[in-house]
Amino acid sequence: MANNGFKDMADYLSNLSKVNPNKLTIDSLEKAASFYLKQLLPNIPKSLRTKKHMKDHIKVIVEDEQVKVVFEDTAFYWRFAENGTVNQKAQHFASGAYETNKGQIEEIMTKKIIELWEG
């Protein structure tokens, strides 16, 4: 009996279905977030007034099937340095780090999925 490709495709798709897509996605997002964090760290401005620097309070967390890069104890303040205030010029360190590394971040997020589909 000649192979018409359906069996090969059925085998291929059954292997794909064994992979937990949520786990694959979370892993990819966590790797991308860790890469972004690594690129972001050198750009985070230091506080001139206190000994609590945003750089010392940033981390990647995974909760409720979401991956986040968060500033823990300095969460309230990072947006002032990023966006500026009446008395402070915007530094755009977070958005700048993302824009500079956007292609690599997207590649990290999709790499596992592409590898899985390519076999």
C-alpha distance (Angstrom), angle and dihedral (degrees) to the residues before:
residue distance angle dihedral
M1 . . .
A2 3.81 . .
N3 3.75 120.6 .
N4 3.80 108.5 -118.7
G5 3.82 95.8 -175.5
F6 3.80 97.0 -104.6
K7 3.80 93.7 102.3
D8 3.80 91.9 48.7
M9 3.79 91.0 49.4
A10 3.80 92.2 46.1
D11 3.82 90.0 51.9
Y12 3.80 91.0 47.3
L13 3.82 93.5 49.0
S14 3.80 92.7 45.9
N15 3.81 88.9 55.7
L16 3.79 90.5 51.0
S17 3.78 91.8 50.6
K18 3.83 90.6 58.4
V19 3.80 90.4 66.9
N20 3.78 117.4 88.9
P21 3.84 103.1 -125.4
N22 3.81 92.4 -159.1
K23 3.80 91.8 54.7
L24 3.80 90.9 45.9
T25 3.79 91.4 50.1
I26 3.81 95.4 45.4
D27 3.82 91.1 48.3
S28 3.80 91.5 50.3
L29 3.79 93.0 46.1
E30 3.80 91.8 47.4
K31 3.80 91.4 51.9
A32 3.81 90.9 48.1
A33 3.82 91.6 47.9
S34 3.81 91.3 49.2
F35 3.80 90.3 50.6
Y36 3.82 90.7 48.9
L37 3.80 90.6 48.9
K38 3.80 90.5 51.9
Q39 3.82 90.1 51.9
L40 3.81 92.4 44.0
L41 3.82 98.5 51.1
P42 3.84 97.7 75.2
N43 3.83 90.2 49.8
I44 3.81 98.6 51.4
P45 3.81 109.7 109.8
K46 3.79 119.3 -126.4
S47 3.76 121.1 -124.5
L48 3.78 114.9 -111.6
R49 3.81 94.1 -159.6
T50 3.78 108.3 46.5
K51 3.76 139.1 31.1
K52 3.82 90.7 -121.6
H53 3.77 106.1 96.5
M54 3.79 121.9 -172.0
K55 3.80 88.7 -131.9
D56 3.81 89.2 66.1
H57 3.81 94.1 51.8
I58 3.79 104.9 47.8
K59 3.78 124.4 104.2
V60 3.79 145.7 147.0
I61 3.80 116.5 -103.1
V62 3.79 131.8 -175.3
E63 3.79 116.2 -153.9
D64 3.79 135.7 148.5
E65 3.83 91.1 4.4
Q66 3.82 90.2 -57.3
V67 3.78 131.0 113.3
K68 3.80 117.4 -146.5
V69 3.78 138.2 177.6
V70 3.80 104.3 -144.4
F71 3.78 140.6 178.7
E72 3.78 104.4 -137.7
D73 3.82 112.9 -164.6
T74 3.80 93.7 9.9
A75 3.81 96.4 46.8
F76 3.80 93.4 118.6
Y77 3.80 94.1 54.2
W78 3.81 107.3 44.7
R79 3.79 93.8 80.4
F80 3.81 91.5 59.3
A81 3.80 91.6 58.2
E82 3.82 91.1 41.9
N83 3.81 98.8 46.7
G84 3.81 101.9 21.0
T85 3.77 130.4 -133.3
V86 3.78 135.7 -126.8
N87 3.81 88.6 -80.4
Q88 3.81 99.9 32.1
K89 3.78 130.8 61.8
A90 3.83 116.0 -126.3
Q91 3.81 112.4 -105.1
H92 3.83 99.5 -170.5
F93 3.81 91.7 -155.4
A94 3.82 95.2 149.5
S95 3.80 98.6 43.5
G96 3.80 91.1 39.4
A97 3.81 92.3 53.9
Y98 3.79 89.7 48.8
E99 3.81 95.2 48.1
T100 3.80 91.9 47.3
N101 3.81 92.2 51.5
K102 3.81 100.6 30.0
G103 3.82 95.2 116.3
Q104 3.80 93.9 50.3
I105 3.80 92.0 45.3
E106 3.81 91.2 51.8
E107 3.81 90.5 47.0
I108 3.80 91.5 52.6
M109 3.81 91.1 49.2
T110 3.80 93.7 52.1
K111 3.82 101.6 32.8
K112 3.82 97.4 89.5
I113 3.78 92.5 46.4
I114 3.80 92.4 49.7
E115 3.81 91.8 46.6
L116 3.79 89.4 50.5
W117 3.80 93.0 51.0
E118 3.81 93.0 45.6
G119 3.79 89.9 53.6
